[in-house]
């Protein structure tokens, strides 16, 4: 029974408690009916005039009603204790699950953050390397262009000088 109650959800436990309350109301109604019956029997007994017979009849009725009421109260108390224990166990389990979920989420967030940091470092490193390569290539092209232009200028100046010397002779 305990395992069954622990497996129940809050909704099922409430339904079970409401069913027990309904049963309690029914038992209260039965007790009321028994009392009314006892009152009627009391009238019959008093009319019969035998106090001993009346006491015996009433004793049996009240004894049965008292036993029934006692059994019912005990069962309600036991059920209430079980329901409370099951609710406490469910709350504790929910808290543990929430803590585990939060811990896992934090771990995953930290991992994602670390991966993002590493990726951005690599991207920056790659960008710096590519920039250096582009700058180096641009410098080489500029130096090559300078050398080519210098050679052409030197050749032009020499050709002009040679032409001037040839004209002046």
C-alpha atoms as one frame of an Amber mdcrd trajectory, in Angstrom:
protein
   0.000   0.000   0.000   2.849   2.376   0.890   4.584   1.800  -2.459   1.274
   2.409  -4.209   0.791   5.743  -2.422   4.396   6.838  -3.087   3.887   6.182
  -6.809   0.734   8.312  -6.891   0.858  11.873  -8.152  -0.501  14.786  -6.163
  -3.721  14.693  -8.175  -4.287  11.008  -7.421  -3.516  11.572  -3.736  -6.023
  14.418  -3.613  -8.627  12.235  -5.328  -7.947   9.472  -2.823  -8.260  11.937
   0.067 -11.530  13.256  -1.374 -12.785   9.676  -1.689 -11.907   9.085   1.964
 -13.710  12.291   2.902 -16.756  11.068   0.978 -16.499   7.759   2.796 -16.258
   9.683   6.071 -19.421  11.589   5.196 -21.147   8.314   4.390 -20.027   6.833
   7.715 -21.246   9.963   9.500 -24.594   9.502   7.795 -24.638   5.855   8.885
 -23.848   6.913  12.461 -26.657   9.447  12.291 -29.018   6.749  11.002 -27.903
   4.375  13.755 -28.560   7.069  16.362 -32.004   7.721  14.915 -32.656   4.007
  14.942 -31.427   3.842  18.514 -33.789   6.649  19.446 -36.679   4.790  17.828
 -35.676   1.593  19.565 -35.431   3.552  22.801 -39.044   4.596  22.367 -40.034
   1.009  21.630 -38.140  -0.231  24.673 -39.619   2.389  26.933 -43.036   1.414
  25.654 -42.241  -2.215  26.350 -41.223  -1.177  29.829 -38.189  -3.382  30.100
 -35.080  -1.404  30.985 -32.834  -4.447  30.874 -33.915  -5.366  27.356 -33.514
  -1.755  26.233 -30.021  -1.484  27.721 -28.913  -4.655  25.964 -30.300  -3.495
  22.607 -28.814  -0.016  22.913 -25.508  -1.356  24.108 -25.121  -3.462  20.964
 -26.048  -0.603  18.655 -23.783   1.931  20.332 -20.959  -0.547  20.578 -21.189
  -1.317  16.846 -21.394   2.378  15.980 -18.453   3.183  18.247 -16.329   0.405
  16.716 -17.219   1.511  13.170 -16.388   5.131  13.944 -13.076   4.124  15.573
 -12.073   2.003  12.576 -12.933   4.809  10.212 -10.970   7.436  12.170  -7.945
   5.102  12.317  -8.047   4.460   8.560  -8.344   8.179   7.784  -5.402   8.960
  10.084  -3.270   6.227   8.490  -4.138   7.413   4.998  -3.421  11.029   5.937
  -0.001  10.028   7.334   0.813   8.106   4.158  -0.328  10.958   1.923   1.803
  13.460   3.857   4.841  11.148   3.669   4.332  10.658  -0.076   4.051  14.429
  -0.629   7.241  15.052   1.343   9.051  12.329  -0.621   7.839  13.810  -3.933
   8.936  17.305  -2.882  12.398  16.030  -1.950  12.679  14.138  -5.229  11.580
  17.234  -7.172  14.185  19.355  -5.381  16.932  16.833  -6.149  15.908  16.666
  -9.790  15.817  20.466 -10.024  19.302  20.703  -8.492  20.634  18.082 -10.907
  19.068  19.879 -13.864  20.504  23.214 -12.740  23.974  21.703 -12.216  23.876
  20.077 -15.653  22.696  23.325 -17.275  25.512  25.273 -15.612  28.066  22.676
 -16.706  26.813  22.794 -20.291  26.746  26.603 -20.299  30.337  26.713 -19.033
  31.400  24.204 -21.681  29.697  26.223 -24.428  31.289  29.424 -23.144  34.749
  27.814 -23.092  34.234  26.486 -26.614  33.142  29.941 -27.808  36.187  31.576
 -26.187  38.534  29.043 -27.793  36.847  29.472 -31.161  37.113  33.268 -30.979
  40.807  33.027 -29.984  41.465  30.788 -32.979  39.546  33.135 -35.276  41.569
  36.109 -33.987  44.801  34.165 -34.415  43.822  33.127 -37.956  42.813  36.715
 -38.795  46.129  38.072 -37.451  48.071  35.474 -39.446  46.103  36.265 -42.618
  46.682  40.019 -42.045  50.419  39.428 -41.689  50.426  37.353 -44.878  48.513
  40.056 -46.766  50.813  42.807 -45.460  53.893  40.749 -46.328  52.541  40.037
 -49.819  51.691  43.732 -50.308  55.191  44.769 -49.171  56.765  42.237 -51.566
  54.646  43.516 -54.460  55.525  47.092 -53.554  59.242  46.202 -53.346  59.043
  44.303 -56.656  57.221  47.215 -58.294  59.777  49.641 -56.847  62.685  47.523
 -58.157  61.061  47.223 -61.599  60.319  50.957 -61.712  63.885  51.744 -60.551
  65.343  49.497 -63.264  63.200  51.149 -65.927  64.070  54.623 -64.589  67.783
  53.741 -64.464  67.549  52.322 -67.983  65.753  55.480 -69.157  68.327  57.748
 -67.480  71.211  55.716 -68.978  69.563  55.756 -72.404  69.101  59.544 -72.127
  72.681  60.001 -70.965  73.947  57.770 -73.764  71.859  59.738 -76.271  73.134
  63.065 -74.925  76.698  61.798 -75.080  76.145  60.542 -78.620  74.653  63.887
 -79.691  77.422  65.881 -78.081  80.257  64.107 -79.824
